[in-house]
C-alpha cells in the first residue's frame, strides 16, 4: 500500500473502525464518504428549510414599494455620495496594524520552540532580542511622531 494509505489505515484500525488484520480501502473510504455527505447534507437541508419557511411566512409575490427599494429602513439612498472621504488616520492605523501584527506571527513559533529548550539556555532569548529591540524602537518612533495620537 501507499505510505499515506498505511498511516490512514493504522489510524482507522486504532479507532476500531476496520478489521484488525488488514483494512480494505472500503473500510477507509466509506466512513470518509459518509462524513462528506453528512457535511453537505446538513447545510443543504438548512438552506432548503430556510427557503420553504420564508415562502410560507412571506409568500411569493411580495412586491410592495418598500421591498423593491434598496433600503427597507426608510432612509433615502440619495443622501450623500458613495465616495465619502475617510480620514487618513484610518489608513495609517490599518498599515500600522499590518506591520506590527507580523510581530505575533514571529513571536508565536518562537515561544512554542522556547518552551522546549532546557532551563538556563538563553540562546533563544539572545536570538530574538534584536528583533524585539527593533520593534520597540519602531513603536517609540511612531509614538514620538504622533502617529498614534487620534486627536491631531
DSSP file (Angstrom, degrees, kcal/mol; ACC not computed):
  #  RESIDUE AA STRUCTURE BP1 BP2  ACC     N-H-->O    O-->H-N    N-H-->O    O-->H-N    TCO  KAPPA ALPHA  PHI   PSI    X-CA   Y-CA   Z-CA
    1    1 A X              0   0    0      0, 0.0     2,-0.1     0, 0.0     5,-0.0   0.000 360.0 360.0 360.0 163.2    0.0    0.0    0.0
    2    2 A X     >  -     0   0    0      1,-0.1     4,-2.3     4,-0.0     3,-0.2  -0.489 360.0-119.0 -71.5 144.1    1.0    3.7   -0.3
    3    3 A X  H  > S+     0   0    0      1,-0.2     4,-2.1     2,-0.2     5,-0.2   0.871 114.1  50.9 -55.9 -39.2    2.6    5.1    2.8
    4    4 A X  H  > S+     0   0    0      1,-0.2     4,-2.2     2,-0.2    -1,-0.2   0.907 110.4  49.1 -64.7 -40.1   -0.2    7.7    3.3
    5    5 A X  H  > S+     0   0    0      1,-0.2     4,-2.8     2,-0.2    -1,-0.2   0.855 108.1  55.1 -67.2 -34.4   -2.8    5.0    3.0
    6    6 A X  H  X S+     0   0    0     -4,-2.3     4,-2.7     2,-0.2    -2,-0.2   0.921 108.5  47.6 -63.0 -43.5   -0.9    2.9    5.5
    7    7 A X  H  X S+     0   0    0     -4,-2.1     4,-2.1     2,-0.2    -2,-0.2   0.917 114.3  46.6 -63.3 -42.2   -1.0    5.8    8.0
    8    8 A X  H  X S+     0   0    0     -4,-2.2     4,-2.2     2,-0.2    -2,-0.2   0.898 112.3  50.4 -65.9 -40.0   -4.7    6.3    7.4
    9    9 A X  H  X S+     0   0    0     -4,-2.8     4,-2.6     2,-0.2    -2,-0.2   0.902 109.6  50.7 -65.1 -40.8   -5.3    2.5    7.7
   10   10 A X  H  X S+     0   0    0     -4,-2.7     4,-2.6     1,-0.2    -1,-0.2   0.896 110.6  49.7 -62.6 -39.7   -3.4    2.4   11.0
   11   11 A X  H  X S+     0   0    0     -4,-2.1     4,-1.7     2,-0.2    -2,-0.2   0.890 111.3  48.6 -66.3 -38.4   -5.5    5.3   12.3
   12   12 A X  H  X>S+     0   0    0     -4,-2.2     5,-2.3     2,-0.2     6,-0.6   0.910 112.9  47.2 -67.6 -41.8   -8.7    3.6   11.2
   13   13 A X  H ><5S+     0   0    0     -4,-2.6     3,-1.0     1,-0.2    -2,-0.2   0.903 110.9  52.0 -66.0 -40.7   -7.6    0.3   12.9
   14   14 A X  H 3<5S+     0   0    0     -4,-2.6    -1,-0.2     1,-0.3    -2,-0.2   0.844 107.8  52.3 -64.3 -32.5   -6.6    2.2   16.1
   15   15 A X  H 3<5S-     0   0    0     -4,-1.7    -1,-0.3    -5,-0.2    -2,-0.2   0.607 116.0-118.7 -78.3 -10.6  -10.0    3.8   16.1
   16   16 A X  T <<5S+     0   0    0     -3,-1.0    -3,-0.2    -4,-0.5    -2,-0.1   0.688  81.3 116.6  84.2  18.7  -11.6    0.4   15.9
   17   17 A X      < +     0   0    0     -5,-2.3    -4,-0.2    -6,-0.2    -5,-0.1   0.919  68.7  41.0 -85.2 -47.0  -13.4    1.0   12.6
   18   18 A X  S    S-     0   0    0     -6,-0.6     2,-0.1     1,-0.2     5,-0.1  -0.232 100.6 -72.1 -95.0-177.5  -11.7   -1.5   10.3
   19   19 A X        -     0   0    0      1,-0.1     4,-0.3     3,-0.1    -1,-0.2  -0.393  40.5-124.7 -71.7 154.4  -10.6   -5.1   10.7
   20   20 A X  S    S+     0   0    0      2,-0.1     3,-0.1     1,-0.1    -1,-0.1   0.772 101.0  49.3 -74.7 -25.4   -7.6   -5.7   12.9
   21   21 A X  S    S-     0   0    0      1,-0.2     2,-0.3    -8,-0.0    -1,-0.1   0.989 129.5 -21.3 -81.5 -68.4   -5.5   -7.6   10.3
   22   22 A X        -     0   0    0     -9,-0.0    -1,-0.2   -13,-0.0    -2,-0.1  -0.843  65.0-142.2-147.4 104.2   -5.6   -5.5    7.1
   23   23 A X        -     0   0    0     -2,-0.3     2,-0.1    -4,-0.3   -14,-0.1  -0.405  19.4-129.8 -70.1 141.7   -8.3   -3.0    6.5
   24   24 A X     >  -     0   0    0     -2,-0.1     4,-0.8     1,-0.1     3,-0.2  -0.351  25.1-105.9 -81.9 169.7   -9.5   -2.7    2.9
   25   25 A X  H >> S+     0   0    0      1,-0.2     4,-3.2     2,-0.2     3,-0.7   0.851 120.9  60.4 -63.9 -33.3   -9.8    0.5    1.1
   26   26 A X  H 3> S+     0   0    0      1,-0.2     4,-2.3     2,-0.2     5,-0.3   0.889  98.8  56.4 -61.3 -39.1  -13.6    0.3    1.5
   27   27 A X  H 34 S+     0   0    0     -3,-0.2     4,-0.4     1,-0.2    -1,-0.2   0.765 116.3  37.2 -64.4 -23.7  -13.2    0.4    5.3
   28   28 A X  H <X S+     0   0    0     -4,-0.8     4,-1.0    -3,-0.7    -2,-0.2   0.866 120.1  42.8 -92.8 -44.3  -11.3    3.6    5.0
   29   29 A X  H  X S+     0   0    0     -4,-3.2     4,-2.6     1,-0.2     5,-0.2   0.858 104.4  63.1 -76.4 -36.1  -13.1    5.4    2.2
   30   30 A X  H  X S+     0   0    0     -4,-2.3     4,-2.5    -5,-0.3     5,-0.2   0.928 104.0  45.4 -60.2 -48.9  -16.7    4.6    3.3
   31   31 A X  H  > S+     0   0    0     -4,-0.4     4,-2.2    -5,-0.3    -1,-0.2   0.894 114.6  49.8 -62.5 -36.2  -16.6    6.5    6.6
   32   32 A X  H  X S+     0   0    0     -4,-1.0     4,-2.3     2,-0.2    -1,-0.2   0.894 110.5  50.0 -67.2 -38.3  -15.0    9.4    4.9
   33   33 A X  H  X S+     0   0    0     -4,-2.6     4,-2.6     2,-0.2    -2,-0.2   0.912 110.8  49.1 -65.1 -42.4  -17.6    9.4    2.2
   34   34 A X  H  X S+     0   0    0     -4,-2.5     4,-2.5    -5,-0.2     5,-0.2   0.909 110.4  51.7 -62.9 -41.1  -20.4    9.3    4.8
   35   35 A X  H  X S+     0   0    0     -4,-2.2     4,-2.4     2,-0.2    -2,-0.2   0.913 111.2  46.7 -61.8 -43.8  -18.8   12.2    6.6
   36   36 A X  H  X S+     0   0    0     -4,-2.3     4,-1.6     2,-0.2    -2,-0.2   0.913 112.2  50.5 -65.5 -42.5  -18.6   14.3    3.4
   37   37 A X  H  X S+     0   0    0     -4,-2.6     4,-2.5     2,-0.2    -2,-0.2   0.901 112.0  46.8 -63.8 -40.3  -22.2   13.5    2.5
   38   38 A X  H  X S+     0   0    0     -4,-2.5     4,-2.2     1,-0.2    -1,-0.2   0.908 109.9  54.6 -65.7 -40.6  -23.4   14.5    6.0
   39   39 A X  H  X S+     0   0    0     -4,-2.4     4,-0.6    -5,-0.2    -1,-0.2   0.787 115.2  39.4 -64.1 -27.4  -21.3   17.7    5.8
   40   40 A X  H  X S+     0   0    0     -4,-1.6     4,-1.6     2,-0.1    -1,-0.2   0.796 113.3  54.8 -87.8 -32.7  -23.0   18.6    2.5
   41   41 A X  H  X S+     0   0    0     -4,-2.5     4,-2.7    -5,-0.2     5,-0.2   0.871 102.1  56.2 -72.2 -37.1  -26.5   17.4    3.5
   42   42 A X  H  X S+     0   0    0     -4,-2.2     4,-2.1     2,-0.2    -1,-0.2   0.960 111.8  40.0 -64.7 -52.0  -26.8   19.5    6.7
   43   43 A X  H  X S+     0   0    0     -4,-0.6     4,-2.5    -5,-0.2    -1,-0.2   0.901 116.3  51.9 -63.7 -37.1  -26.1   22.9    5.1
   44   44 A X  H  X S+     0   0    0     -4,-1.6     4,-2.4     1,-0.2    -2,-0.2   0.910 110.1  49.2 -64.0 -40.2  -28.2   22.0    2.1
   45   45 A X  H  X S+     0   0    0     -4,-2.7     4,-2.6     2,-0.2    -1,-0.2   0.883 110.5  50.5 -64.7 -38.6  -31.1   21.0    4.4
   46   46 A X  H  X S+     0   0    0     -4,-2.1     4,-2.4     2,-0.2    -2,-0.2   0.913 111.2  48.1 -65.7 -42.0  -30.8   24.3    6.3
   47   47 A X  H  X S+     0   0    0     -4,-2.5     4,-2.3     2,-0.2    -2,-0.2   0.913 113.1  48.1 -64.0 -42.1  -30.9   26.2    3.1
   48   48 A X  H  X S+     0   0    0     -4,-2.4     4,-2.7     2,-0.2     5,-0.2   0.920 111.8  49.1 -64.5 -43.7  -33.9   24.3    1.9
   49   49 A X  H  X S+     0   0    0     -4,-2.6     4,-2.7     1,-0.2     5,-0.3   0.899 110.8  51.1 -63.1 -40.0  -35.7   24.8    5.2
   50   50 A X  H  X S+     0   0    0     -4,-2.4     4,-2.3     2,-0.2    -1,-0.2   0.920 111.7  47.2 -61.5 -44.3  -34.9   28.5    5.1
   51   51 A X  H  X S+     0   0    0     -4,-2.3     4,-1.9     2,-0.2    -2,-0.2   0.929 114.8  45.2 -64.1 -46.1  -36.4   28.7    1.6
   52   52 A X  H  X S+     0   0    0     -4,-2.7     4,-2.0     2,-0.2    -2,-0.2   0.927 115.1  46.7 -65.9 -45.4  -39.5   26.8    2.4
   53   53 A X  H  X S+     0   0    0     -4,-2.7     4,-2.4     1,-0.2     5,-0.2   0.898 111.4  51.2 -66.5 -39.6  -40.2   28.6    5.7
   54   54 A X  H  X S+     0   0    0     -4,-2.3     4,-2.7    -5,-0.3     5,-0.5   0.877 110.3  49.7 -66.4 -35.4  -39.6   32.0    4.1
   55   55 A X  H  X S+     0   0    0     -4,-1.9     4,-1.3    -5,-0.2    -1,-0.2   0.874 112.2  48.5 -67.6 -36.8  -42.1   31.2    1.3
   56   56 A X  H  < S+     0   0    0     -4,-2.0    -2,-0.2    -5,-0.2    -1,-0.2   0.895 119.8  36.9 -69.2 -39.3  -44.7   30.0    3.9
   57   57 A X  H  < S+     0   0    0     -4,-2.4    -2,-0.2    -5,-0.2    -3,-0.2   0.937 131.3  24.4 -80.0 -48.3  -44.3   33.2    6.0
   58   58 A X  H  < S-     0   0    0     -4,-2.7    -3,-0.2    -5,-0.2    -2,-0.2   0.648  97.0-137.2 -97.2 -16.9  -43.8   35.9    3.4
   59   59 A X     <  -     0   0    0     -4,-1.3     3,-0.2    -5,-0.5    -1,-0.2  -0.181  25.1 -87.8  80.2 178.3  -45.4   34.4    0.3
   60   60 A X  S    S+     0   0    0      1,-0.2    -1,-0.1    -4,-0.1    -4,-0.1   0.742 112.2  50.5 -99.5 -25.5  -44.0   34.5   -3.2
   61   61 A X        +     0   0    0     -3,-0.1     2,-1.4     2,-0.0    -1,-0.2  -0.148  59.9 142.8-112.9  41.1  -45.3   37.8   -4.6
   62   62 A X        +     0   0    0     -3,-0.2    -3,-0.0     1,-0.1    -4,-0.0  -0.639  12.0 149.4 -82.0  92.4  -44.5   40.5   -2.1
   63   63 A X        +     0   0    0     -2,-1.4    -1,-0.1     4,-0.0     5,-0.1  -0.253  15.5 154.8-117.6  44.3  -43.5   43.4   -4.3
   64   64 A X    >>  -     0   0    0      1,-0.1     4,-1.2     3,-0.0     3,-1.0  -0.287  59.7-105.3 -66.0 158.6  -44.6   46.3   -2.1
   65   65 A X  H 3> S+     0   0    0      1,-0.3     4,-0.5     2,-0.2     3,-0.1   0.831 121.6  55.5 -57.5 -31.3  -42.8   49.6   -2.8
   66   66 A X  H 34 S+     0   0    0      1,-0.2     3,-0.4     2,-0.2    -1,-0.3   0.825 103.9  54.2 -69.7 -29.9  -40.8   49.1    0.4
   67   67 A X  H <4 S+     0   0    0     -3,-1.0    -1,-0.2     1,-0.2    -2,-0.2   0.784 106.8  49.4 -76.1 -26.7  -39.5   45.7   -0.8
   68   68 A X  H  < S+     0   0    0     -4,-1.2    -1,-0.2    -3,-0.1    -2,-0.2   0.497  90.4  97.4 -94.1  -1.7  -38.1   46.9   -4.1
   69   69 A X  S  < S-     0   0    0     -4,-0.5     3,-0.1    -3,-0.4    -3,-0.0  -0.494  83.9-119.2 -79.0 156.5  -36.2   49.9   -2.6
   70   70 A X  S    S+     0   0    0      1,-0.2     2,-0.5    -2,-0.1    -1,-0.1   0.867 102.7  35.5 -64.3 -34.7  -32.5   49.5   -1.9
   71   71 A X    >   -     0   0    0      4,-0.2     3,-0.8     1,-0.1    -1,-0.2  -0.979  61.8-166.0-123.7 122.9  -33.0   50.1    1.8
   72   72 A X  T 3  S+     0   0    0     -2,-0.5    -1,-0.1     1,-0.2    -2,-0.1   0.514  77.1  84.7 -81.5  -4.2  -36.1   48.9    3.6
   73   73 A X  T 3  S-     0   0    0      2,-0.1    -1,-0.2     1,-0.1     3,-0.1   0.606 106.6-111.5 -75.7 -10.1  -35.3   51.1    6.6
   74   74 A X  S <  S+     0   0    0     -3,-0.8     2,-0.2     1,-0.4    -2,-0.1   0.361  71.7 138.5  95.5  -5.4  -37.0   54.1    5.1
   75   75 A X        -     0   0    0      1,-0.1     2,-0.5     2,-0.0    -1,-0.4  -0.485  59.7-115.7 -73.0 143.6  -33.7   56.0    4.6
   76   76 A X    >   -     0   0    0     -2,-0.2     3,-1.4     1,-0.1    -1,-0.1  -0.696  16.9-150.3 -80.5 124.2  -33.3   57.8    1.3
   77   77 A X  T 3  S+     0   0    0     -2,-0.5    -1,-0.1     1,-0.3    -2,-0.0   0.609  89.1  70.1 -72.6 -10.7  -30.5   56.3   -0.6
   78   78 A X  T 3   +     0   0    0      3,-0.0     2,-0.7     0, 0.0    -1,-0.3   0.418  67.6 113.9 -89.1   4.0  -29.7   59.6   -2.3
   79   79 A X  S <  S-     0   0    0     -3,-1.4    -4,-0.0     2,-0.0     0, 0.0  -0.653  85.2 -18.8 -75.2 113.5  -28.3   61.2    0.9
   80   80 A X  S    S-     0   0    0     -2,-0.7     2,-0.2     3,-0.0     4,-0.0   0.053  89.6 -72.9  77.9 169.0  -24.6   61.8    0.3
   81   81 A X        -     0   0    0      1,-0.1     3,-0.3     2,-0.0    -2,-0.0  -0.523  28.6-121.7 -98.0 167.5  -22.4   60.2   -2.2
   82   82 A X  S    S+     0   0    0      1,-0.2     2,-0.5    -2,-0.2    -1,-0.1   0.655 104.9  64.0 -79.6 -15.6  -21.0   56.7   -2.4
   83   83 A X        +     0   0    0      2,-0.0    -1,-0.2     0, 0.0     2,-0.1  -0.492  68.9 166.2-109.8  61.1  -17.4   58.0   -2.4
   84   84 A X        -     0   0    0     -2,-0.5     2,-0.4    -3,-0.3    -2,-0.0  -0.475  37.7-114.2 -74.7 149.4  -17.1   59.7    1.0
   85   85 A X        -     0   0    0     -2,-0.1     2,-0.3     1,-0.0    -1,-0.1  -0.665  25.9-152.5 -88.3 136.0  -13.7   60.6    2.2
   86   86 A X        -     0   0    0     -2,-0.4     2,-0.1     1,-0.1     5,-0.0  -0.721  28.1 -97.0-101.3 156.1  -12.2   58.9    5.2
   87   87 A X    >>  -     0   0    0     -2,-0.3     3,-1.1     1,-0.1     4,-0.7  -0.421  27.3-125.1 -67.7 146.5   -9.6   60.4    7.4
   88   88 A X  H 3> S+     0   0    0      1,-0.2     4,-2.5     2,-0.2     5,-0.2   0.748 105.4  75.4 -64.1 -22.6   -6.0   59.3    6.7
   89   89 A X  H 3> S+     0   0    0      1,-0.2     4,-2.8     2,-0.2    -1,-0.2   0.854  89.3  56.9 -59.4 -35.1   -5.8   58.2   10.3
   90   90 A X  H <> S+     0   0    0     -3,-1.1     4,-2.0     1,-0.2    -1,-0.2   0.933 110.1  43.4 -62.4 -44.3   -7.9   55.1    9.4
   91   91 A X  H  X S+     0   0    0     -4,-0.7     4,-2.5     2,-0.2    -2,-0.2   0.887 113.1  52.5 -67.8 -38.8   -5.4   54.1    6.7
   92   92 A X  H  X S+     0   0    0     -4,-2.5     4,-2.6     2,-0.2     5,-0.2   0.931 110.5  46.8 -63.4 -45.7   -2.4   54.8    9.0
   93   93 A X  H  X S+     0   0    0     -4,-2.8     4,-2.4     1,-0.2    -1,-0.2   0.892 111.8  52.0 -64.1 -38.4   -3.8   52.7   11.8
   94   94 A X  H  X S+     0   0    0     -4,-2.0     4,-2.2    -5,-0.2    -2,-0.2   0.916 111.4  46.3 -64.1 -42.8   -4.6   49.9    9.3
   95   95 A X  H  X S+     0   0    0     -4,-2.5     4,-2.4     2,-0.2    -2,-0.2   0.898 112.8  49.7 -67.1 -40.1   -1.0   50.0    8.0
   96   96 A X  H  X S+     0   0    0     -4,-2.6     4,-2.8     2,-0.2     5,-0.2   0.893 109.5  52.4 -65.3 -38.2    0.5   50.0   11.5
   97   97 A X  H  X S+     0   0    0     -4,-2.4     4,-1.8    -5,-0.2    -2,-0.2   0.936 110.7  46.8 -62.1 -45.3   -1.7   47.1   12.4
   98   98 A X  H  X S+     0   0    0     -4,-2.2     4,-0.8     2,-0.2    -2,-0.2   0.915 114.6  47.3 -63.1 -41.9   -0.5   45.1    9.5
   99   99 A X  H  < S+     0   0    0     -4,-2.4     3,-0.5     1,-0.2    -2,-0.2   0.935 119.8  36.6 -66.6 -45.6    3.1   45.9   10.1
  100  100 A X  H >< S+     0   0    0     -4,-2.8     3,-0.8     1,-0.2     4,-0.4   0.598 103.3  71.5 -88.3  -9.4    3.1   45.2   13.8
  101  101 A X  H >X S+     0   0    0     -4,-1.8     4,-1.1    -5,-0.2     3,-0.8   0.768  85.9  68.4 -72.4 -24.4    0.7   42.3   13.6
  102  102 A X  H 3X S+     0   0    0     -4,-0.8     4,-1.5    -3,-0.5    -1,-0.2   0.734  83.8  74.5 -63.9 -20.0    3.6   40.3   12.0
  103  103 A X  H <> S+     0   0    0     -3,-0.8     4,-2.6     1,-0.2     3,-0.4   0.925  95.9  47.2 -56.7 -44.8    5.2   40.5   15.4
  104  104 A X  H <> S+     0   0    0     -3,-0.8     4,-2.4    -4,-0.4     5,-0.2   0.871 105.8  59.1 -66.2 -36.2    2.8   37.9   16.6
  105  105 A X  H  X S+     0   0    0     -4,-1.1     4,-0.5     1,-0.2    -1,-0.2   0.811 115.0  36.5 -63.5 -28.5    3.5   35.8   13.6
  106  106 A X  H  X S+     0   0    0     -4,-1.5     4,-1.1    -3,-0.4    -2,-0.2   0.803 116.5  51.5 -90.6 -33.3    7.1   35.7   14.6
  107  107 A X  H  X S+     0   0    0     -4,-2.6     4,-2.8    -5,-0.2     5,-0.2   0.845 100.6  61.0 -75.9 -33.2    6.7   35.5   18.4
  108  108 A X  H  X S+     0   0    0     -4,-2.4     4,-2.3     2,-0.2     5,-0.2   0.954 107.9  40.9 -64.0 -51.0    4.3   32.6   18.5
  109  109 A X  H  X S+     0   0    0     -4,-0.5     4,-2.3    -5,-0.2    -1,-0.2   0.879 115.2  53.9 -64.2 -33.2    6.6   30.0   16.9
  110  110 A X  H  X S+     0   0    0     -4,-1.1     4,-2.5     2,-0.2    -2,-0.2   0.938 109.8  46.7 -63.2 -45.2    9.5   31.3   18.9
  111  111 A X  H  X S+     0   0    0     -4,-2.8     4,-1.5     2,-0.2    -2,-0.2   0.883 111.1  52.0 -65.1 -37.9    7.5   30.9   22.1
  112  112 A X  H  < S+     0   0    0     -4,-2.3     4,-0.4    -5,-0.2    -1,-0.2   0.897 114.9  41.9 -65.2 -39.2    6.5   27.4   21.2
  113  113 A X  H >< S+     0   0    0     -4,-2.3     3,-1.0     1,-0.2     4,-0.4   0.835 108.3  60.7 -75.2 -32.3   10.1   26.5   20.5
  114  114 A X  H >< S+     0   0    0     -4,-2.5     3,-1.0     1,-0.3    -2,-0.2   0.830  96.0  61.4 -64.2 -31.9   11.3   28.3   23.6
  115  115 A X  T 3< S+     0   0    0     -4,-1.5    -1,-0.3     1,-0.2    -2,-0.2   0.757 102.4  52.5 -66.5 -23.1    9.2   26.0   25.8
  116  116 A X  T <  S+     0   0    0     -3,-1.0    -1,-0.2    -4,-0.4    -2,-0.2   0.542  87.9 100.0 -90.0  -7.3   11.2   23.0   24.5
  117  117 A X  S <  S-     0   0    0     -3,-1.0     3,-0.1    -4,-0.4    -3,-0.0  -0.488  82.7-102.4 -79.1 149.7   14.6   24.5   25.3
  118  118 A X    >   -     0   0    0     -2,-0.1     3,-1.6     1,-0.1    -1,-0.1  -0.321  45.3 -91.1 -68.1 154.1   16.3   23.3   28.5
  119  119 A X  T 3  S+     0   0    0      1,-0.2    -1,-0.1     3,-0.0     3,-0.1  -0.379 112.1  28.2 -65.7 141.5   16.3   25.7   31.5
  120  120 A X  T 3  S+     0   0    0      1,-0.2     2,-0.9    -3,-0.1    -1,-0.2   0.350  85.5 122.4  89.3  -6.2   19.3   28.0   31.7
  121  121 A X    <   +     0   0    0     -3,-1.6     3,-0.4     1,-0.1    -1,-0.2  -0.808  32.8 176.0 -92.4 108.1   19.7   28.1   27.9
  122  122 A X     >  +     0   0    0     -2,-0.9     4,-2.2     1,-0.2     5,-0.2   0.241  49.5 104.4 -96.0  11.5   19.5   31.7   26.9
  123  123 A X  H  > S+     0   0    0      1,-0.2     4,-1.8     2,-0.2    -1,-0.2   0.911  80.0  50.1 -61.9 -43.0   20.3   31.2   23.2
  124  124 A X  H  > S+     0   0    0     -3,-0.4     4,-1.5     1,-0.2    -1,-0.2   0.864 109.9  51.3 -64.9 -35.2   16.7   31.6   22.1
  125  125 A X  H  > S+     0   0    0     -4,-0.2     4,-1.7     1,-0.2    -1,-0.2   0.929 110.1  48.3 -67.1 -44.2   16.4   34.9   24.1
  126  126 A X  H  X S+     0   0    0     -4,-2.2     4,-0.6     1,-0.2    -1,-0.2   0.805 109.2  54.7 -68.0 -28.3   19.5   36.3   22.5
  127  127 A X  H  < S+     0   0    0     -4,-1.8     4,-0.4    -5,-0.2    -1,-0.2   0.858 114.9  38.2 -71.7 -34.1   18.3   35.3   19.1
  128  128 A X  H  X S+     0   0    0     -4,-1.5     4,-2.3    -3,-0.2     3,-0.3   0.672  95.4  84.5 -89.9 -17.6   15.0   37.2   19.5
  129  129 A X  H  X S+     0   0    0     -4,-1.7     4,-2.6     1,-0.2     5,-0.2   0.884  87.9  50.8 -57.5 -44.7   16.4   40.2   21.4
  130  130 A X  H  X S+     0   0    0     -4,-0.6     4,-2.4     1,-0.2    -1,-0.2   0.901 111.0  50.5 -60.9 -37.2   17.5   42.2   18.3
  131  131 A X  H  > S+     0   0    0     -4,-0.4     4,-2.1    -3,-0.3    -2,-0.2   0.933 112.3  45.9 -63.7 -45.6   14.0   41.7   16.7
  132  132 A X  H  X S+     0   0    0     -4,-2.3     4,-2.5     2,-0.2    -2,-0.2   0.882 111.7  52.1 -66.1 -37.6   12.3   42.9   19.9
  133  133 A X  H  X S+     0   0    0     -4,-2.6     4,-2.4    -5,-0.2    -2,-0.2   0.935 110.8  47.1 -64.0 -45.5   14.6   45.9   20.2
  134  134 A X  H  X S+     0   0    0     -4,-2.4     4,-2.0     1,-0.2    -2,-0.2   0.884 112.1  51.6 -63.1 -36.8   13.9   46.9   16.6
  135  135 A X  H  X S+     0   0    0     -4,-2.1     4,-2.2     2,-0.2    -2,-0.2   0.927 111.0  46.2 -65.2 -45.0   10.2   46.5   17.2
  136  136 A X  H  X S+     0   0    0     -4,-2.5     4,-2.7     2,-0.2    -2,-0.2   0.865 109.7  54.3 -67.8 -35.4   10.3   48.7   20.3
  137  137 A X  H  X S+     0   0    0     -4,-2.4     4,-2.4     2,-0.2    -1,-0.2   0.899 108.7  50.4 -62.8 -39.3   12.4   51.3   18.5
  138  138 A X  H  X S+     0   0    0     -4,-2.0     4,-2.3     2,-0.2    -2,-0.2   0.909 110.2  49.0 -64.0 -42.6    9.7   51.4   15.9
  139  139 A X  H  X S+     0   0    0     -4,-2.2     4,-2.4     1,-0.2    -2,-0.2   0.932 112.5  48.0 -61.4 -45.6    6.9   51.8   18.5
  140  140 A X  H  X S+     0   0    0     -4,-2.7     4,-2.7     2,-0.2    -2,-0.2   0.895 110.2  52.1 -63.5 -39.8    8.8   54.6   20.2
  141  141 A X  H  X S+     0   0    0     -4,-2.4     4,-2.2     2,-0.2    -1,-0.2   0.930 111.7  46.1 -61.7 -45.7    9.4   56.4   16.8
  142  142 A X  H  X>S+     0   0    0     -4,-2.3     5,-2.2     1,-0.2     4,-0.7   0.881 112.6  50.8 -64.7 -37.6    5.7   56.2   16.0
  143  143 A X  H ><5S+     0   0    0     -4,-2.4     3,-0.6     1,-0.2    -2,-0.2   0.916 111.7  46.9 -65.9 -43.1    4.8   57.4   19.4
  144  144 A X  H 3<5S+     0   0    0     -4,-2.7    -2,-0.2     1,-0.2    -1,-0.2   0.861 111.2  51.4 -67.1 -35.7    7.2   60.4   19.2
  145  145 A X  H 3<5S-     0   0    0     -4,-2.2    -1,-0.2    -5,-0.2    -2,-0.2   0.611 113.1-119.8 -77.4 -11.4    6.0   61.3   15.7
  146  146 A X  T X<5 +     0   0    0     -4,-0.7     3,-1.0    -3,-0.6    -3,-0.2   0.699  68.4 138.7  82.8  19.5    2.4   61.3   16.9
  147  147 A X  T 3 <S+     0   0    0     -5,-2.2    -4,-0.2     1,-0.2    -5,-0.1   0.763  74.5  48.2 -68.6 -23.4    1.2   58.6   14.6
  148  148 A X  T 3  S+     0   0    0     -6,-0.6     2,-0.6    -5,-0.1    -1,-0.2   0.457  86.0 102.4 -96.7  -1.6   -0.8   57.0   17.4
  149  149 A X    <   -     0   0    0     -3,-1.0     3,-0.4     1,-0.2     0, 0.0  -0.742  49.4-172.4 -83.5 118.2   -2.5   60.3   18.5
  150  150 A X  S    S+     0   0    0     -2,-0.6    -1,-0.2     1,-0.2   -61,-0.1   0.737  73.3  67.3 -83.1 -22.9   -6.0   60.3   17.2
  151  151 A X              0   0    0      1,-0.2    -1,-0.2     0, 0.0    -2,-0.0   0.648 360.0 360.0 -77.2 -15.5   -6.9   63.9   18.2
  152  152 A X              0   0    0     -3,-0.4    -1,-0.2    -6,-0.2    -2,-0.1   0.512 360.0 360.0 -66.8 360.0   -4.5   65.7   15.8
